[in-house]
Amino acid sequence: MGEAKRRKESLGENYGKEPNISPWLPVTKTQAQQFVQWSSTGAWIGIVGLVAAWITIRFVGPLFGWWQVD
């Protein structure tokens, strides 16, 4: 318990606050993890959308062209 009190006295107002990744970047570790999670989710949504568009253009599009009578 004594070490915690000394740490609290030495840190002052910053005690219990999460440290930034680096001194010049005002982003905490939790915020960085959330960014990685959101960007990964967005990337997977983009991949699924790209595959869906490719299937539509590759297979569904020619079917509609085949039905047209010239």
N, CA, C and O atoms as a GROMACS GRO file, in nm:
protein
  280
    1MET      N    1   0.082  -0.119   0.000
    1MET     CA    2   0.000   0.000   0.000
    1MET      C    3   0.087   0.126   0.000
    1MET      O    4   0.047   0.229  -0.054
    2GLY      N    5   0.204   0.117   0.060
    2GLY     CA    6   0.290   0.233   0.066
    2GLY      C    7   0.339   0.276  -0.071
    2GLY      O    8   0.352   0.396  -0.096
    3GLU      N    9   0.366   0.180  -0.160
    3GLU     CA   10   0.413   0.213  -0.296
    3GLU      C   11   0.305   0.287  -0.374
    3GLU      O   12   0.336   0.380  -0.449
    4ALA      N   13   0.181   0.247  -0.358
    4ALA     CA   14   0.072   0.314  -0.428
    4ALA      C   15   0.058   0.459  -0.382
    4ALA      O   16   0.032   0.548  -0.462
    5LYS      N   17   0.075   0.480  -0.254
    5LYS     CA   18   0.066   0.618  -0.202
    5LYS      C   19   0.180   0.703  -0.256
    5LYS      O   20   0.159   0.819  -0.292
    6ARG      N   21   0.301   0.647  -0.262
    6ARG     CA   22   0.414   0.722  -0.315
    6ARG      C   23   0.393   0.753  -0.463
    6ARG      O   24   0.424   0.863  -0.509
    7ARG      N   25   0.341   0.657  -0.538
    7ARG     CA   26   0.315   0.679  -0.680
    7ARG      C   27   0.209   0.787  -0.699
    7ARG      O   28   0.220   0.871  -0.788
    8LYS      N   29   0.106   0.784  -0.614
    8LYS     CA   30   0.000   0.884  -0.623
    8LYS      C   31   0.055   1.024  -0.592
    8LYS      O   32   0.018   1.121  -0.657
    9GLU      N   33   0.143   1.033  -0.494
    9GLU     CA   34   0.201   1.162  -0.460
    9GLU      C   35   0.294   1.212  -0.570
    9GLU      O   36   0.298   1.332  -0.598
   10SER      N   37   0.368   1.122  -0.634
   10SER     CA   38   0.463   1.165  -0.737
   10SER      C   39   0.392   1.204  -0.866
   10SER      O   40   0.436   1.295  -0.936
   11LEU      N   41   0.283   1.136  -0.900
   11LEU     CA   42   0.211   1.167  -1.024
   11LEU      C   43   0.116   1.286  -1.008
   11LEU      O   44   0.091   1.358  -1.105
   12GLY      N   45   0.065   1.307  -0.892
   12GLY     CA   46  -0.024   1.420  -0.868
   12GLY      C   47  -0.155   1.409  -0.944
   12GLY      O   48  -0.228   1.312  -0.925
   13GLU      N   49  -0.185   1.507  -1.028
   13GLU     CA   50  -0.312   1.508  -1.103
   13GLU      C   51  -0.321   1.395  -1.204
   13GLU      O   52  -0.432   1.352  -1.236
   14ASN      N   53  -0.210   1.346  -1.254
   14ASN     CA   54  -0.210   1.243  -1.358
   14ASN      C   55  -0.229   1.102  -1.303
   14ASN      O   56  -0.228   1.006  -1.380
   15TYR      N   57  -0.245   1.088  -1.172
   15TYR     CA   58  -0.263   0.956  -1.112
   15TYR      C   59  -0.396   0.896  -1.159
   15TYR      O   60  -0.501   0.960  -1.147
   16GLY      N   61  -0.392   0.776  -1.211
   16GLY     CA   62  -0.511   0.707  -1.257
   16GLY      C   63  -0.548   0.738  -1.400
   16GLY      O   64  -0.638   0.674  -1.456
   17LYS      N   65  -0.483   0.833  -1.462
   17LYS     CA   66  -0.511   0.866  -1.602
   17LYS      C   67  -0.424   0.777  -1.691
   17LYS      O   68  -0.311   0.743  -1.657
   18GLU      N   69  -0.480   0.743  -1.803
   18GLU     CA   70  -0.407   0.658  -1.897
   18GLU      C   71  -0.300   0.739  -1.972
   18GLU      O   72  -0.329   0.850  -2.017
   19PRO      N   73  -0.180   0.687  -1.984
   19PRO     CA   74  -0.074   0.762  -2.053
   19PRO      C   75  -0.095   0.764  -2.205
   19PRO      O   76  -0.160   0.675  -2.261
   20ASN      N   77  -0.040   0.864  -2.269
   20ASN     CA   78  -0.046   0.873  -2.414
   20ASN      C   79   0.056   0.778  -2.477
   20ASN      O   80   0.148   0.732  -2.410
   21ILE      N   81   0.037   0.748  -2.605
   21ILE     CA   82   0.130   0.661  -2.677
   21ILE      C   83   0.268   0.725  -2.681
   21ILE      O   84   0.368   0.659  -2.654
   22SER      N   85   0.272   0.851  -2.716
   22SER     CA   86   0.398   0.926  -2.716
   22SER      C   87   0.368   1.068  -2.669
   22SER      O   88   0.253   1.112  -2.673
   23PRO      N   89   0.470   1.140  -2.625
   23PRO     CA   90   0.445   1.275  -2.572
   23PRO      C   91   0.389   1.373  -2.675
   23PRO      O   92   0.313   1.463  -2.637
   24TRP      N   93   0.423   1.359  -2.802
   24TRP     CA   94   0.378   1.454  -2.904
   24TRP      C   95   0.247   1.412  -2.970
   24TRP      O   96   0.194   1.487  -3.052
   25LEU      N   97   0.193   1.293  -2.936
   25LEU     CA   98   0.069   1.244  -2.997
   25LEU      C   99  -0.036   1.228  -2.888
   25LEU      O  100  -0.021   1.141  -2.802
   26PRO      N  101  -0.141   1.310  -2.888
   26PRO     CA  102  -0.240   1.303  -2.779
   26PRO      C  103  -0.341   1.190  -2.797
   26PRO      O  104  -0.461   1.214  -2.801
   27VAL      N  105  -0.292   1.067  -2.808
   27VAL     CA  106  -0.377   0.950  -2.825
   27VAL      C  107  -0.338   0.848  -2.720
   27VAL      O  108  -0.220   0.816  -2.704
   28THR      N  109  -0.438   0.797  -2.647
   28THR     CA  110  -0.410   0.697  -2.545
   28THR      C  111  -0.407   0.558  -2.608
   28THR      O  112  -0.445   0.540  -2.723
   29LYS      N  113  -0.360   0.463  -2.531
   29LYS     CA  114  -0.352   0.326  -2.582
   29LYS      C  115  -0.490   0.268  -2.612
   29LYS      O  116  -0.507   0.195  -2.709
   30THR      N  117  -0.587   0.300  -2.529
   30THR     CA  118  -0.724   0.253  -2.553
   30THR      C  119  -0.780   0.311  -2.682
   30THR      O  120  -0.845   0.240  -2.759
   31GLN      N  121  -0.755   0.439  -2.706
   31GLN     CA  122  -0.802   0.501  -2.830
   31GLN      C  123  -0.735   0.438  -2.951
   31GLN      O  124  -0.799   0.420  -3.054
   32ALA      N  125  -0.608   0.404  -2.940
   32ALA     CA  126  -0.537   0.340  -3.050
   32ALA      C  127  -0.595   0.202  -3.078
   32ALA      O  128  -0.610   0.163  -3.194
   33GLN      N  129  -0.626   0.128  -2.973
   33GLN     CA  130  -0.687  -0.004  -2.992
   33GLN      C  131  -0.825   0.007  -3.056
   33GLN      O  132  -0.860  -0.075  -3.141
   34GLN      N  133  -0.903   0.106  -3.016
   34GLN     CA  134  -1.034   0.126  -3.077
   34GLN      C  135  -1.021   0.162  -3.225
   34GLN      O  136  -1.100   0.116  -3.307
   35PHE      N  137  -0.922   0.244  -3.259
   35PHE     CA  138  -0.900   0.280  -3.398
   35PHE      C  139  -0.866   0.157  -3.481
   35PHE      O  140  -0.917   0.141  -3.592
   36VAL      N  141  -0.781   0.071  -3.429
   36VAL     CA  142  -0.744  -0.051  -3.502
   36VAL      C  143  -0.867  -0.140  -3.519
   36VAL      O  144  -0.886  -0.199  -3.626
   37GLN      N  145  -0.949  -0.151  -3.416
   37GLN     CA  146  -1.070  -0.233  -3.425
   37GLN      C  147  -1.166  -0.179  -3.531
   37GLN      O  148  -1.218  -0.255  -3.612
   38TRP      N  149  -1.191  -0.047  -3.530
   38TRP     CA  150  -1.282   0.013  -3.628
   38TRP      C  151  -1.227   0.003  -3.770
   38TRP      O  152  -1.302  -0.024  -3.864
   39SER      N  153  -1.098   0.026  -3.785
   39SER     CA  154  -1.041   0.020  -3.920
   39SER      C  155  -1.042  -0.123  -3.973
   39SER      O  156  -1.062  -0.144  -4.093
   40SER      N  157  -1.020  -0.221  -3.887
   40SER     CA  158  -1.027  -0.361  -3.931
   40SER      C  159  -1.169  -0.398  -3.971
   40SER      O  160  -1.190  -0.466  -4.072
   41THR      N  161  -1.265  -0.354  -3.892
   41THR     CA  162  -1.405  -0.381  -3.926
   41THR      C  163  -1.442  -0.314  -4.059
   41THR      O  164  -1.509  -0.375  -4.142
   42GLY      N  165  -1.399  -0.191  -4.078
   42GLY     CA  166  -1.426  -0.121  -4.203
   42GLY      C  167  -1.361  -0.188  -4.322
   42GLY      O  168  -1.419  -0.193  -4.431
   43ALA      N  169  -1.240  -0.241  -4.302
   43ALA     CA  170  -1.172  -0.312  -4.410
   43ALA      C  171  -1.249  -0.437  -4.449
   43ALA      O  172  -1.264  -0.466  -4.568
   44TRP      N  173  -1.298  -0.511  -4.352
   44TRP     CA  174  -1.374  -0.633  -4.384
   44TRP      C  175  -1.506  -0.599  -4.453
   44TRP      O  176  -1.550  -0.672  -4.542
   45ILE      N  177  -1.569  -0.490  -4.411
   45ILE     CA  178  -1.693  -0.448  -4.478
   45ILE      C  179  -1.662  -0.414  -4.624
   45ILE      O  180  -1.740  -0.448  -4.713
   46GLY      N  181  -1.551  -0.347  -4.648
   46GLY     CA  182  -1.511  -0.314  -4.785
   46GLY      C  183  -1.482  -0.437  -4.867
   46GLY      O  184  -1.517  -0.443  -4.985
   47ILE      N  185  -1.416  -0.536  -4.807
   47ILE     CA  186  -1.386  -0.661  -4.879
   47ILE      C  187  -1.514  -0.733  -4.917
   47ILE      O  188  -1.528  -0.780  -5.030
   48VAL      N  189  -1.607  -0.742  -4.824
   48VAL     CA  190  -1.735  -0.809  -4.852
   48VAL      C  191  -1.811  -0.733  -4.961
   48VAL      O  192  -1.871  -0.795  -5.050
   49GLY      N  193  -1.810  -0.601  -4.956
   49GLY     CA  194  -1.876  -0.521  -5.060
   49GLY      C  195  -1.812  -0.541  -5.196
   49GLY      O  196  -1.882  -0.548  -5.297
   50LEU      N  197  -1.680  -0.549  -5.198
   50LEU     CA  198  -1.610  -0.572  -5.324
   50LEU      C  199  -1.644  -0.708  -5.384
   50LEU      O  200  -1.665  -0.719  -5.504
   51VAL      N  201  -1.650  -0.811  -5.300
   51VAL     CA  202  -1.686  -0.945  -5.349
   51VAL      C  203  -1.830  -0.946  -5.399
   51VAL      O  204  -1.859  -1.007  -5.502
   52ALA      N  205  -1.921  -0.880  -5.327
   52ALA     CA  206  -2.061  -0.874  -5.370
   52ALA      C  207  -2.074  -0.801  -5.503
   52ALA      O  208  -2.150  -0.843  -5.591
   53ALA      N  209  -2.002  -0.692  -5.519
   53ALA     CA  210  -2.006  -0.619  -5.646
   53ALA      C  211  -1.949  -0.703  -5.759
   53ALA      O  212  -2.003  -0.704  -5.870
   54TRP      N  213  -1.840  -0.774  -5.733
   54TRP     CA  214  -1.780  -0.859  -5.836
   54TRP      C  215  -1.875  -0.970  -5.879
   54TRP      O  216  -1.888  -0.998  -5.998
   55ILE      N  217  -1.941  -1.034  -5.782
   55ILE     CA  218  -2.037  -1.140  -5.816
   55ILE      C  219  -2.152  -1.083  -5.898
   55ILE      O  220  -2.196  -1.144  -5.995
   56THR      N  221  -2.200  -0.965  -5.859
   56THR     CA  222  -2.310  -0.903  -5.933
   56THR      C  223  -2.268  -0.871  -6.076
   56THR      O  224  -2.341  -0.902  -6.170
   57ILE      N  225  -2.152  -0.810  -6.093
   57ILE     CA  226  -2.107  -0.772  -6.227
   57ILE      C  227  -2.072  -0.894  -6.310
   57ILE      O  228  -2.101  -0.898  -6.429
   58ARG      N  229  -2.009  -0.994  -6.248
   58ARG     CA  230  -1.960  -1.109  -6.322
   58ARG      C  231  -2.070  -1.207  -6.362
   58ARG      O  232  -2.069  -1.260  -6.473
   59PHE      N  233  -2.166  -1.231  -6.271
   59PHE     CA  234  -2.266  -1.335  -6.296
   59PHE      C  235  -2.406  -1.281  -6.322
   59PHE      O  236  -2.474  -1.328  -6.413
   60VAL      N  237  -2.449  -1.185  -6.244
   60VAL     CA  238  -2.586  -1.135  -6.257
   60VAL      C  239  -2.598  -1.044  -6.379
   60VAL      O  240  -2.698  -1.052  -6.451
   61GLY      N  241  -2.501  -0.959  -6.403
   61GLY     CA  242  -2.505  -0.867  -6.516
   61GLY      C  243  -2.520  -0.936  -6.650
   61GLY      O  244  -2.607  -0.898  -6.728
   62PRO      N  245  -2.439  -1.037  -6.682
   62PRO     CA  246  -2.454  -1.107  -6.809
   62PRO      C  247  -2.590  -1.177  -6.825
   62PRO      O  248  -2.638  -1.192  -6.938
   63LEU      N  249  -2.650  -1.220  -6.715
   63LEU     CA  250  -2.782  -1.283  -6.726
   63LEU      C  251  -2.886  -1.184  -6.778
   63LEU      O  252  -2.970  -1.220  -6.860
   64PHE      N  253  -2.880  -1.061  -6.732
   64PHE     CA  254  -2.974  -0.960  -6.781
   64PHE      C  255  -2.944  -0.924  -6.926
   64PHE      O  256  -3.037  -0.894  -7.002
   65GLY      N  257  -2.821  -0.926  -6.966
   65GLY     CA  258  -2.785  -0.900  -7.105
   65GLY      C  259  -2.830  -1.012  -7.197
   65GLY      O  260  -2.860  -0.986  -7.313
   66TRP      N  261  -2.834  -1.134  -7.148
   66TRP     CA  262  -2.874  -1.249  -7.227
   66TRP      C  263  -3.024  -1.246  -7.258
   66TRP      O  264  -3.066  -1.295  -7.362
   67TRP      N  265  -3.103  -1.188  -7.167
   67TRP     CA  266  -3.247  -1.184  -7.185
   67TRP      C  267  -3.291  -1.078  -7.285
   67TRP      O  268  -3.405  -1.082  -7.332
   68GLN      N  269  -3.207  -0.986  -7.318
   68GLN     CA  270  -3.247  -0.879  -7.409
   68GLN      C  271  -3.260  -0.933  -7.551
   68GLN      O  272  -3.179  -1.012  -7.598
   69VAL      N  273  -3.366  -0.885  -7.617
   69VAL     CA  274  -3.388  -0.924  -7.755
   69VAL      C  275  -3.357  -0.804  -7.842
   69VAL      O  276  -3.412  -0.696  -7.821
   70ASP      N  277  -3.269  -0.823  -7.940
   70ASP     CA  278  -3.231  -0.712  -8.029
   70ASP      C  279  -3.320  -0.707  -8.150
   70ASP      O  280  -3.303  -0.620  -8.236
   0.00000   0.00000   0.00000
